[in-house]
Amino acid sequence: QQMVSTLDRFVQLDVPFLIEQRTARVANLKGLMDRADVSTSEKYPLILEGYQRELEYRGTLETYEGHLGTGATARTVEFARLGRVTLLYRTLDGSETGYWDAQKKDWVADPSYREAIEQALDVANGGDPDLLTVPVPPPQEVRS
């Protein structure tokens, strides 16, 4: 139970990439914990698999389409994720670019990120893997 709770908290506090998939994975594990017909020896490898999936995100470059905002301000965007460090977005028409600000825990529209996200999207989609120049937030102190 504690491992699943820790994984849940980690996903909640992490950069919000693929958030629907990641929270669904944790919800499935929570549901599994309540099942008496599944033994602890069957549950444990599934929990470890959840942790392993989270570890696999750390050094990868990925792009995916998703939604940003809610209600009238909602829009479909392309996300570019570099590990757990940088999460950028661009609207499908290219009119807006921005990034996730981990300190503010909010999205920031910033046109100066246009070149960085274009380059990240190109490399992630099979372009020439030249040196990527993307914004990286400064280190933060973590307190538990």
Buried (B, 14 or more C-beta within 10 A) or exposed (E): EEBBEEBBEEBEEBBBBBEEEBBEBBEEBBEBBEEEEEEEEEBEEBBEEBBEEBEEBEEEBBBEEBEBEEEEEEBEBBBBBBBBBBBBBBBEEEEBBBBBEBEEEEBEEBEEBBEBBBBBBBBBEEEEEEEBEBBEBEEEEEEE
